Amino acid sequence: MSPARDEHEGGCACGAVRYRVSGALRPVVACHCSQCRKAFTNYGAFTAAQRDGLTIDGEHAVTWFDSSPGVRRGFCSRCGSALFFQRAGKPYTSIAAGTLDQPSGLRQVRHIFVADKADFYEIADGLEQLPEGQGATVWPNSEQWS
């Protein structure tokens, strides 16, 4: 496993949106909710960064969709790449882990909303599976992600 880094970069498929993260990233969490299934055609894998450490270049190309009350998803308006997930009032932005430049040095730690997962696959990686969301206190130093 690569050592944790405090600088990461990533972007969309066409390059219209690039982002930089200064600071730690949360471990990757796989979300199996119906909204992620529709956005990613399977499940979504997300890390997260403190908003004050996230810089978005080409922000004019990010379209925000209010997917549910207090939640919005950001995607590239040119190529459609799903990039971000934000909850109102939270100090962090979730980032689609597949959009990070590699190597990321991150590892997936759990699955959430498995009660809502699609019926065409099984989860067999041995990681923790939660039927609903994960709440705010499921990994060390989680107060920064609450």
NORJOWO-V664009 format. One record per residue. RES is the residue in one small letter. PHI is phi in whole degrees, -180 to 180 (none if undefined). PSI is psi in whole degrees, 0 to 359 (none if undefined). BURIAL is # if it has 16 or more other ideal C-beta (glycine too) atoms within 10 Angstrom, else .. Layout:
res = (RES/RES)
phi = (PHI/PHI)
psi = (PSI/PSI)
burial = (BURIAL/BURIAL)
This chain:
res = (m/s/p/a/r/d/e/h/e/g/g/c/a/c/g/a/v/r/y/r/v/s/g/a/l/r/p/v/v/a/c/h/c/s/q/c/r/k/a/f/t/n/y/g/a/f/t/a/a/q/r/d/g/l/t/i/d/g/e/h/a/v/t/w/f/d/s/s/p/g/v/r/r/g/f/c/s/r/c/g/s/a/l/f/f/q/r/a/g/k/p/y/t/s/i/a/a/g/t/l/d/q/p/s/g/l/r/q/v/r/h/i/f/v/a/d/k/a/d/f/y/e/i/a/d/g/l/e/q/l/p/e/g/q/g/a/t/v/w/p/n/s/e/q/w/s)
phi = (none/-71/-67/-64/-118/-108/-134/-139/-136/-170/176/-85/-68/-94/90/-67/-119/-126/-139/-130/-121/-109/117/-68/-105/-70/-57/-77/-124/-93/-107/-108/-68/-65/-67/-66/-57/-72/-74/-111/63/-162/-125/-102/-116/-129/-107/-153/-135/-60/-60/-74/-104/-106/-117/-111/-94/80/-58/-61/-90/-87/-104/-103/-117/-78/-83/-164/-56/78/-130/-135/-120/-108/-140/-73/-75/-88/-107/87/-58/-77/-120/-133/-144/-131/-104/-58/82/-98/-86/-130/-121/-79/-124/-61/-61/-69/-90/-74/-65/-101/-79/-92/77/-95/-135/-77/-119/-167/-119/-124/55/-70/-67/-109/-69/-68/-88/-94/-149/-116/-100/-133/-92/81/-78/-55/-125/-110/-66/-120/-70/-98/70/-108/-129/-119/-149/-55/60/-70/-59/-71/-110/-79)
psi = (136/150/152/141/157/10/127/156/160/186/184/177/326/349/359/331/125/149/158/142/126/121/173/148/145/151/158/136/131/125/128/19/163/328/318/321/317/324/323/0/15/249/162/142/122/142/188/152/149/136/325/353/3/124/127/118/135/28/334/337/357/125/132/132/123/98/336/169/124/8/135/151/135/134/160/128/346/307/348/2/127/127/312/160/126/139/133/137/358/146/12/162/129/142/131/117/329/347/355/141/146/151/145/333/5/162/147/141/340/172/139/161/39/341/343/8/160/159/358/7/162/152/114/28/358/359/159/140/122/134/330/204/177/354/197/352/64/4/162/145/31/346/332/344/6/none)
burial = (./././././././#/./#/#/#/./././#/#/#/#/#/#/././#/#/#/#/#/#/#/#/#/#/./#/#/#/./#/./././#/#/#/#/#/#/#/#/././#/#/./#/./#/././#/#/././././././././././#/#/#/#/#/./././#/#/#/#/#/#/./././#/./#/#/#/#/#/#/#/#/#/./././#/./#/./././#/#/#/#/#/./#/#/./././././././././././#/#/./././#/./././#/././././././#/.)
